Every structure is written in C-alpha cells, then in structure tokens.
Amino acid sequence: MAIGVFDSGIGGLSVHRRLVERFPHADFVYLADQANTPYGGRSGEEIVDLTRAGCERLFAEGCDLVVLACNTASAIALRRLQQTWLPGIRAARGRPTNVLGIIVPTIEAATGLPWEHEAERRGDKVEKLDVLAVFATPATAASRVYEIEIDKRRQDVAVFVEPCAELAGQIESGAPRAVLEAAVAGHVANVTRRIGRAPDRAILGCTHYEIISDVFRAALKPGTPLVHQPDATAEALAGYLERRPEYAPGTDAGASGRRVFLTTGAPGLQHDLAEAFWGAPLRFDPA
Ligand code: DGL
C-alpha cells in the first residue's frame, strides 16, 4: 500500500518531505489540488467536498492511508469525513482505510513540550505564561480548533491565532520574496500587538508557511521556538503505524519507495520558490 499525502497545493510538501525521510521504503503519492487552491477562504462545504474528492483520488491510486497535509482540510473536513463517509468507503474497499489529520499531532507536540516562561515574580509567586501564536488560514482560524484543542489539554497556554488571508495563495503562486516578507512582518506585528508582547512560541498552522519558515523566523523575535508540524506529524504517524500493523507501509512485497506527484492543476515543473524549498526541480503529473 502507498501513503497518500494531500494538500491544496505545494504546502503539504513540507510534511511529505519529513514523512519520506522517516519512512524511506514506503510508497508515497502526493496530490496537490492546485485547480482549487487556496482553500483558506472557501466555505466549509466546499472544503469538505474538495477534501473528499482528493482522498477518493488517492484511494484510487492505491493509498490505504491518507495524511491531510493541510491544516484547513484537517480543521474543517476531517471529522465529517471520518464520521459520515469513511465507514462506507471501508466497506466498499474491503480493506483497512483511513484519513489522518495534522492538527492533533501538532497540538500534542505543542502541549507536551516542557516550556515555561517566567513572566514576572511577585514575592514568592512565579507567574508562568506560555503565549503561543498560531499563524493560519482564515478557515482554520474561524474553526477555532487550535484554541479549543489546546485549552482541553493545557490551561496555562494562551493561544492567539492570526488569520493570514492572502499568504497561502501568495506562496502557492510563487510571489516575490519582498511581498512575502512584508506580509509576514505585518502578521507578526498584528499578533504581537494583540498579545501586548512577543509570543513565546509559534506554530506555522498552514503547511504553506513552512515553505517560508525562514521569513517567519526573521520576523519573529530572535530565537522564538517554532513547533514543527512536519516532525510532529511524522512522529504521530510512526506511533499510529506501530499500533496499526495492518498498514505496514514499506514492508509489503510491492513497496518500492515509489514517489508520485499529482496535481489537479497545470502539470509540469513547479515554480522557483517550490524548487528552492524542495532542493531540486519538481515535476507534477496530471491527477
Ligand atoms: N496548506 C494548507 C493549510 O495547511 C492550505 C492553504 C490554503 O489552501 O489556503 O492550511
């Protein structure tokens, strides 16, 4: 079986790259829904429909497991698909089949880290604050998934989500670096103003932003730790595969380390920004 990796565009490559490092013998099929990118400004119904279509395409390509390498799809579509659609698909395929998201692994990594910020000392009392900035698409921000899920686990973490309306689209279209730097600087300034000081940590809660993590690092206070979503996802997938040996990617007879890159948009080479991140020319085939 192959592992499917799905995103609206090139953002999921950041997760894909880490998964491939972690599972080098597994077969991977990457699907970018570039005909419909970006998802972040779309309605919930549209995001659910597009995500379902992407998963269908990946199942048809021989994937039993699909990782939604997209916060927007994970936040809006995952639970709906798991509850209402996947049971029927499993019955029809007659084999283990699942779709996994990337937000819960990220939140587990963010809340599990021992991190204390000593904000102020009053007599003996030490006030600990852990202020986490999350940069995300408008749809992910509106879902409030990061605030809700982090609050369930840790009440001492204050979450400030900054919706970045244009950013995923700009990265997807390969906007000039100066444009991306100005946009990121604006979002970092916004969230810093809302918090009243610089955040202690940050999550790049849209996989596209990882492509320009250096721009975020330059805009944030020097040394601000970033919760690394690709690492968190790879760790979570390793744990999942250990608990669910029936998937066993890379150990079944057919596995050959196959790498397939598909797009619903224009096939061919990706732009310079994507290639610079990838470290080599990257060609997508038609989905
Ligand atoms: N890369 C996706 C995410 O993680 C989607 C961005 C978009 O299409 O707006 O949210």
Residues whose N, C-alpha, C, O or C-beta is under 5 A from the ligand:
A	BS01	DGL	S8 G11 T37 P38 Y39 G40 A69 C70 N71 T72 T137 A168 G205 C206 T207 H208
